[in-house]
Amino acid sequence: MDTKTTIGLLIGFAISTGLFGWRGARPFNIQKGPRLIPWRPMMVASATAAIVLLVHLVNLLGITTGR
């Protein structure tokens, strides 16, 4: 991937991490019933993807992060 695609995906995953975290932190409403979307695992998955993309962006900029 090139730099523009990486930055775009990184921003998208960072926004989705914040949105999923906000939705997962909302209090449980007994009247509406159980939550059907697992917000917290989705937040963790998008945060992991954002971290991977951040490392990829740093590697694209010329800094070696591994072997």
PyMOL commands that place a pseudoatom at each C-alpha (Angstrom):
pseudoatom trace, name=CA, resn=MET, resi=1, chain=A, elem=C, hetatm=0, pos=[0.000, 0.000, 0.000]
pseudoatom trace, name=CA, resn=ASP, resi=2, chain=A, elem=C, hetatm=0, pos=[1.113, 3.528, -0.608]
pseudoatom trace, name=CA, resn=THR, resi=3, chain=A, elem=C, hetatm=0, pos=[1.239, 6.296, 1.973]
pseudoatom trace, name=CA, resn=LYS, resi=4, chain=A, elem=C, hetatm=0, pos=[-2.095, 7.930, 1.085]
pseudoatom trace, name=CA, resn=THR, resi=5, chain=A, elem=C, hetatm=0, pos=[-4.010, 4.671, 1.384]
pseudoatom trace, name=CA, resn=THR, resi=6, chain=A, elem=C, hetatm=0, pos=[-2.315, 3.853, 4.683]
pseudoatom trace, name=CA, resn=ILE, resi=7, chain=A, elem=C, hetatm=0, pos=[-3.114, 7.274, 6.151]
pseudoatom trace, name=CA, resn=GLY, resi=8, chain=A, elem=C, hetatm=0, pos=[-6.730, 7.061, 4.982]
pseudoatom trace, name=CA, resn=LEU, resi=9, chain=A, elem=C, hetatm=0, pos=[-7.239, 3.621, 6.485]
pseudoatom trace, name=CA, resn=LEU, resi=10, chain=A, elem=C, hetatm=0, pos=[-5.462, 4.679, 9.683]
pseudoatom trace, name=CA, resn=ILE, resi=11, chain=A, elem=C, hetatm=0, pos=[-7.797, 7.651, 10.101]
pseudoatom trace, name=CA, resn=GLY, resi=12, chain=A, elem=C, hetatm=0, pos=[-10.818, 5.467, 9.371]
pseudoatom trace, name=CA, resn=PHE, resi=13, chain=A, elem=C, hetatm=0, pos=[-9.834, 2.833, 11.909]
pseudoatom trace, name=CA, resn=ALA, resi=14, chain=A, elem=C, hetatm=0, pos=[-9.021, 5.492, 14.523]
pseudoatom trace, name=CA, resn=ILE, resi=15, chain=A, elem=C, hetatm=0, pos=[-12.464, 7.071, 14.077]
pseudoatom trace, name=CA, resn=SER, resi=16, chain=A, elem=C, hetatm=0, pos=[-14.167, 3.686, 14.214]
pseudoatom trace, name=CA, resn=THR, resi=17, chain=A, elem=C, hetatm=0, pos=[-12.231, 2.815, 17.387]
pseudoatom trace, name=CA, resn=GLY, resi=18, chain=A, elem=C, hetatm=0, pos=[-13.555, 5.947, 19.047]
pseudoatom trace, name=CA, resn=LEU, resi=19, chain=A, elem=C, hetatm=0, pos=[-17.100, 5.295, 17.842]
pseudoatom trace, name=CA, resn=PHE, resi=20, chain=A, elem=C, hetatm=0, pos=[-17.071, 1.665, 18.976]
pseudoatom trace, name=CA, resn=GLY, resi=21, chain=A, elem=C, hetatm=0, pos=[-15.609, 2.667, 22.342]
pseudoatom trace, name=CA, resn=TRP, resi=22, chain=A, elem=C, hetatm=0, pos=[-18.324, 5.257, 22.826]
pseudoatom trace, name=CA, resn=ARG, resi=23, chain=A, elem=C, hetatm=0, pos=[-21.063, 2.796, 21.873]
pseudoatom trace, name=CA, resn=GLY, resi=24, chain=A, elem=C, hetatm=0, pos=[-19.612, 0.091, 24.132]
pseudoatom trace, name=CA, resn=ALA, resi=25, chain=A, elem=C, hetatm=0, pos=[-19.407, 2.426, 27.126]
pseudoatom trace, name=CA, resn=ARG, resi=26, chain=A, elem=C, hetatm=0, pos=[-23.062, 3.399, 27.021]
pseudoatom trace, name=CA, resn=PRO, resi=27, chain=A, elem=C, hetatm=0, pos=[-25.086, 2.062, 29.949]
pseudoatom trace, name=CA, resn=PHE, resi=28, chain=A, elem=C, hetatm=0, pos=[-27.180, -1.051, 29.505]
pseudoatom trace, name=CA, resn=ASN, resi=29, chain=A, elem=C, hetatm=0, pos=[-30.903, -0.399, 28.958]
pseudoatom trace, name=CA, resn=ILE, resi=30, chain=A, elem=C, hetatm=0, pos=[-33.165, -3.129, 30.348]
pseudoatom trace, name=CA, resn=GLN, resi=31, chain=A, elem=C, hetatm=0, pos=[-36.177, -1.961, 28.333]
pseudoatom trace, name=CA, resn=LYS, resi=32, chain=A, elem=C, hetatm=0, pos=[-34.425, -2.335, 24.970]
pseudoatom trace, name=CA, resn=GLY, resi=33, chain=A, elem=C, hetatm=0, pos=[-33.113, -5.796, 25.752]
pseudoatom trace, name=CA, resn=PRO, resi=34, chain=A, elem=C, hetatm=0, pos=[-29.635, -7.240, 25.146]
pseudoatom trace, name=CA, resn=ARG, resi=35, chain=A, elem=C, hetatm=0, pos=[-27.095, -5.628, 22.880]
pseudoatom trace, name=CA, resn=LEU, resi=36, chain=A, elem=C, hetatm=0, pos=[-26.872, -7.457, 19.582]
pseudoatom trace, name=CA, resn=ILE, resi=37, chain=A, elem=C, hetatm=0, pos=[-23.600, -5.911, 18.429]
pseudoatom trace, name=CA, resn=PRO, resi=38, chain=A, elem=C, hetatm=0, pos=[-20.403, -6.685, 20.386]
pseudoatom trace, name=CA, resn=TRP, resi=39, chain=A, elem=C, hetatm=0, pos=[-19.002, -3.145, 20.513]
pseudoatom trace, name=CA, resn=ARG, resi=40, chain=A, elem=C, hetatm=0, pos=[-15.976, -3.826, 22.710]
pseudoatom trace, name=CA, resn=PRO, resi=41, chain=A, elem=C, hetatm=0, pos=[-14.473, -6.639, 20.596]
pseudoatom trace, name=CA, resn=MET, resi=42, chain=A, elem=C, hetatm=0, pos=[-15.041, -4.497, 17.514]
pseudoatom trace, name=CA, resn=MET, resi=43, chain=A, elem=C, hetatm=0, pos=[-13.223, -1.634, 19.258]
pseudoatom trace, name=CA, resn=VAL, resi=44, chain=A, elem=C, hetatm=0, pos=[-10.272, -3.886, 20.101]
pseudoatom trace, name=CA, resn=ALA, resi=45, chain=A, elem=C, hetatm=0, pos=[-10.107, -5.219, 16.524]
pseudoatom trace, name=CA, resn=SER, resi=46, chain=A, elem=C, hetatm=0, pos=[-10.164, -1.747, 14.982]
pseudoatom trace, name=CA, resn=ALA, resi=47, chain=A, elem=C, hetatm=0, pos=[-7.581, -0.463, 17.478]
pseudoatom trace, name=CA, resn=THR, resi=48, chain=A, elem=C, hetatm=0, pos=[-5.322, -3.394, 16.581]
pseudoatom trace, name=CA, resn=ALA, resi=49, chain=A, elem=C, hetatm=0, pos=[-5.723, -2.617, 12.885]
pseudoatom trace, name=CA, resn=ALA, resi=50, chain=A, elem=C, hetatm=0, pos=[-4.912, 1.052, 13.574]
pseudoatom trace, name=CA, resn=ILE, resi=51, chain=A, elem=C, hetatm=0, pos=[-1.722, 0.084, 15.434]
pseudoatom trace, name=CA, resn=VAL, resi=52, chain=A, elem=C, hetatm=0, pos=[-0.648, -2.217, 12.600]
pseudoatom trace, name=CA, resn=LEU, resi=53, chain=A, elem=C, hetatm=0, pos=[-1.289, 0.553, 10.081]
pseudoatom trace, name=CA, resn=LEU, resi=54, chain=A, elem=C, hetatm=0, pos=[0.650, 3.021, 12.227]
pseudoatom trace, name=CA, resn=VAL, resi=55, chain=A, elem=C, hetatm=0, pos=[3.663, 0.695, 12.244]
pseudoatom trace, name=CA, resn=HIS, resi=56, chain=A, elem=C, hetatm=0, pos=[3.283, 0.239, 8.479]
pseudoatom trace, name=CA, resn=LEU, resi=57, chain=A, elem=C, hetatm=0, pos=[3.204, 4.030, 8.022]
pseudoatom trace, name=CA, resn=VAL, resi=58, chain=A, elem=C, hetatm=0, pos=[6.351, 4.437, 10.111]
pseudoatom trace, name=CA, resn=ASN, resi=59, chain=A, elem=C, hetatm=0, pos=[8.035, 1.773, 7.956]
pseudoatom trace, name=CA, resn=LEU, resi=60, chain=A, elem=C, hetatm=0, pos=[6.957, 3.597, 4.804]
pseudoatom trace, name=CA, resn=LEU, resi=61, chain=A, elem=C, hetatm=0, pos=[8.582, 6.749, 6.141]
pseudoatom trace, name=CA, resn=GLY, resi=62, chain=A, elem=C, hetatm=0, pos=[11.909, 4.923, 6.373]
pseudoatom trace, name=CA, resn=ILE, resi=63, chain=A, elem=C, hetatm=0, pos=[12.202, 3.975, 10.026]
pseudoatom trace, name=CA, resn=THR, resi=64, chain=A, elem=C, hetatm=0, pos=[12.942, 0.287, 10.609]
pseudoatom trace, name=CA, resn=THR, resi=65, chain=A, elem=C, hetatm=0, pos=[10.815, -1.226, 13.357]
pseudoatom trace, name=CA, resn=GLY, resi=66, chain=A, elem=C, hetatm=0, pos=[11.804, -4.872, 13.099]
pseudoatom trace, name=CA, resn=ARG, resi=67, chain=A, elem=C, hetatm=0, pos=[14.271, -7.273, 11.571]
for i in range(1, 67): cmd.bond("trace and resi %d" % i, "trace and resi %d" % (i + 1))
show_as sticks, trace
zoom trace
